[in-house]
Amino acid sequence: MSVIEQATRARTAAQVLATASRRAKDAGLAAMADALAARTPEILEANGLDVALAREQGTPESTVDRLALNASRLAGMADGLRQIAGLPDPVGEVVRGGTLPNGLQVRQLRVPFGVVGIIYEARPNVTADAAGLTLKSGNAVLLRGSGSAARSNAAIVAVLRDALVAAGLPADAVQLVDSATRDSVKELMRARGLVDVLIPRGGASLIRTVVEESSVPVIETGVGNCHIYVDESADLDMALTILLNAKVQRPSVCNAAESLLVHAAVADAFLPAALAALREHGVTVHGSPEVAAYSADVVPATEEDWGTEYLALELSARVVPSLDEAVAHIRRHGSGHSEAIITASLAAANRFAAQVDAAAVLVNASTRFVDGGELGFGAEIGISTQKLHARGPMGLPELTSTKYVITGEGQIRA
């Protein structure tokens, strides 16, 4: 089936979802969650084939980690759907409104986009998250995952579609677009009028291609070149704990730290311990000459390193003379995702938060918290790094648009 045919069927399904009650949508989410749990073995079997093929092809382990599923991750996907069911339904929410002097009642209401296309790489858990979020927000979804996860995604979508039908909702609310060739991506990007919005989720090359070549409106989710800045007043034990969590806990995700900036006043006290701890965790540090002076294990950093999203156990590091230079460095090389300062100074924290241009700024906390679930929003489509419509974690409200309903009693304009 062509993408155009799938998009046409999605529009029909979207009409049903747009007026579906919260109870109906939540029942669909519960059915989807139960089906994922009940059919775990067949999903893991399909995923095992994808993982084996990826390793045969020499895929980096960081990418394999993003691809791999296990019983625990599948249970997490099911729990994510149940959590979405427990969140408020954004559809129909009154954003603002009131009565004009002429008696007209004006209400701005949240409404679904209609058909959402999502283009993403590797991570099959996105398949369930995206299906759940779009269903709850009243949208039909066209999912175009990567070829490396083709079997996993096909198995997951088959399970979800069966669950939707069992819950009395249209199966075409969730469809998987063929990932065998790049043609399907081009078709999605040209399906203006059938697809209402595209959301790319993946590496810099994918996102750039979709943003630059799509005629369908795009919400840009971001590459995560996230920084940890250790200020001169920082609690250095806290700084080390946060650094290790942000870099090591799961290095293959967009909210992992990719760069370390250390104020010169605390470099002597902080860097020897930090470099040793990073080495113990298998992290390769690409450092400036000032950083390299503290350890022979440091690889000299190139200009390219400062802007690199490694998604692996690698980190760039630099000593900076001031908070202002840290901010300037982040403005030059950051990706607008998440930036953290470790400091005991309220003034420094406020300056950093005000001057750093990013979707999220953290003070004395790990960048790993920039996640819809961790922030209490439930599952997310991604972290938007653009400034229009949505910025930061994209949950349910960000998957809606608005319309005005204006009610009168025969008023006409003079």
Order of alpha helices (4+ residues) and beta strands (2+ residues): alpha-alpha-alpha-alpha-alpha-beta-beta-beta-alpha-beta-alpha-beta-alpha-beta-alpha-beta-alpha-beta-alpha-beta-alpha-beta-beta-alpha-beta-alpha-beta-beta-beta-beta
